[in-house]
Amino acid sequence: MNKPAAFIMLCFTLFVVGFATWQFYLGNLAGAMSTLPFLAIVYLFMVNRRTKG
């Protein structure tokens, strides 16, 4: 993975985790749990990249 793609992936992941933390702080469990599919997609994308290269 090249550096710009890794930077974008890192920023997206940090944004999603920050949003989930903010929603937990506000007491919105549904809003916080709605971010889990995005984190699962990022995880699967990274695992797929690691096994190929």
CNS distance restraints for C-alpha pairs under 8 A (distance, minus, plus):
assign (resid   1 and name CA) (resid   5 and name CA) 6.52 0.50 0.50
assign (resid   1 and name CA) (resid   6 and name CA) 6.44 0.50 0.50
assign (resid   1 and name CA) (resid  49 and name CA) 7.82 0.50 0.50
assign (resid   2 and name CA) (resid   6 and name CA) 6.28 0.50 0.50
assign (resid   3 and name CA) (resid   7 and name CA) 6.05 0.50 0.50
assign (resid   4 and name CA) (resid   8 and name CA) 6.18 0.50 0.50
assign (resid   5 and name CA) (resid   9 and name CA) 6.12 0.50 0.50
assign (resid   6 and name CA) (resid  10 and name CA) 6.06 0.50 0.50
assign (resid   7 and name CA) (resid  11 and name CA) 6.14 0.50 0.50
assign (resid   8 and name CA) (resid  12 and name CA) 6.10 0.50 0.50
assign (resid   9 and name CA) (resid  13 and name CA) 6.11 0.50 0.50
assign (resid   9 and name CA) (resid  42 and name CA) 7.80 0.50 0.50
assign (resid  10 and name CA) (resid  14 and name CA) 6.13 0.50 0.50
assign (resid  11 and name CA) (resid  15 and name CA) 6.08 0.50 0.50
assign (resid  12 and name CA) (resid  16 and name CA) 6.20 0.50 0.50
assign (resid  13 and name CA) (resid  17 and name CA) 6.17 0.50 0.50
assign (resid  13 and name CA) (resid  39 and name CA) 7.09 0.50 0.50
assign (resid  13 and name CA) (resid  42 and name CA) 7.62 0.50 0.50
assign (resid  14 and name CA) (resid  18 and name CA) 5.92 0.50 0.50
assign (resid  15 and name CA) (resid  19 and name CA) 6.02 0.50 0.50
assign (resid  16 and name CA) (resid  20 and name CA) 6.19 0.50 0.50
assign (resid  16 and name CA) (resid  35 and name CA) 6.40 0.50 0.50
assign (resid  16 and name CA) (resid  38 and name CA) 7.65 0.50 0.50
assign (resid  16 and name CA) (resid  39 and name CA) 7.52 0.50 0.50
assign (resid  17 and name CA) (resid  21 and name CA) 6.15 0.50 0.50
assign (resid  17 and name CA) (resid  35 and name CA) 7.81 0.50 0.50
assign (resid  18 and name CA) (resid  22 and name CA) 6.13 0.50 0.50
assign (resid  19 and name CA) (resid  23 and name CA) 6.17 0.50 0.50
assign (resid  19 and name CA) (resid  32 and name CA) 7.26 0.50 0.50
assign (resid  20 and name CA) (resid  24 and name CA) 6.16 0.50 0.50
assign (resid  20 and name CA) (resid  31 and name CA) 7.09 0.50 0.50
assign (resid  20 and name CA) (resid  32 and name CA) 4.26 0.50 0.50
assign (resid  20 and name CA) (resid  33 and name CA) 7.13 0.50 0.50
assign (resid  20 and name CA) (resid  35 and name CA) 6.42 0.50 0.50
assign (resid  21 and name CA) (resid  25 and name CA) 6.18 0.50 0.50
assign (resid  21 and name CA) (resid  32 and name CA) 6.95 0.50 0.50
assign (resid  22 and name CA) (resid  26 and name CA) 6.32 0.50 0.50
assign (resid  22 and name CA) (resid  32 and name CA) 7.83 0.50 0.50
assign (resid  23 and name CA) (resid  27 and name CA) 6.23 0.50 0.50
assign (resid  23 and name CA) (resid  28 and name CA) 5.18 0.50 0.50
assign (resid  23 and name CA) (resid  29 and name CA) 6.87 0.50 0.50
assign (resid  23 and name CA) (resid  31 and name CA) 5.90 0.50 0.50
assign (resid  23 and name CA) (resid  32 and name CA) 5.09 0.50 0.50
assign (resid  24 and name CA) (resid  28 and name CA) 5.63 0.50 0.50
assign (resid  24 and name CA) (resid  29 and name CA) 5.93 0.50 0.50
assign (resid  24 and name CA) (resid  31 and name CA) 7.87 0.50 0.50
assign (resid  24 and name CA) (resid  32 and name CA) 5.77 0.50 0.50
assign (resid  28 and name CA) (resid  32 and name CA) 6.34 0.50 0.50
assign (resid  29 and name CA) (resid  33 and name CA) 6.07 0.50 0.50
assign (resid  30 and name CA) (resid  34 and name CA) 6.06 0.50 0.50
assign (resid  31 and name CA) (resid  35 and name CA) 7.32 0.50 0.50
assign (resid  32 and name CA) (resid  36 and name CA) 7.91 0.50 0.50
assign (resid  35 and name CA) (resid  39 and name CA) 6.54 0.50 0.50
assign (resid  36 and name CA) (resid  40 and name CA) 6.11 0.50 0.50
assign (resid  37 and name CA) (resid  41 and name CA) 6.19 0.50 0.50
assign (resid  38 and name CA) (resid  42 and name CA) 6.29 0.50 0.50
assign (resid  39 and name CA) (resid  43 and name CA) 6.09 0.50 0.50
assign (resid  40 and name CA) (resid  44 and name CA) 6.10 0.50 0.50
assign (resid  41 and name CA) (resid  45 and name CA) 6.05 0.50 0.50
assign (resid  42 and name CA) (resid  46 and name CA) 6.18 0.50 0.50
assign (resid  43 and name CA) (resid  47 and name CA) 6.14 0.50 0.50
assign (resid  44 and name CA) (resid  48 and name CA) 6.00 0.50 0.50
assign (resid  45 and name CA) (resid  49 and name CA) 6.22 0.50 0.50
assign (resid  46 and name CA) (resid  50 and name CA) 6.16 0.50 0.50
assign (resid  47 and name CA) (resid  51 and name CA) 6.35 0.50 0.50
assign (resid  48 and name CA) (resid  52 and name CA) 6.49 0.50 0.50
assign (resid  49 and name CA) (resid  53 and name CA) 6.30 0.50 0.50
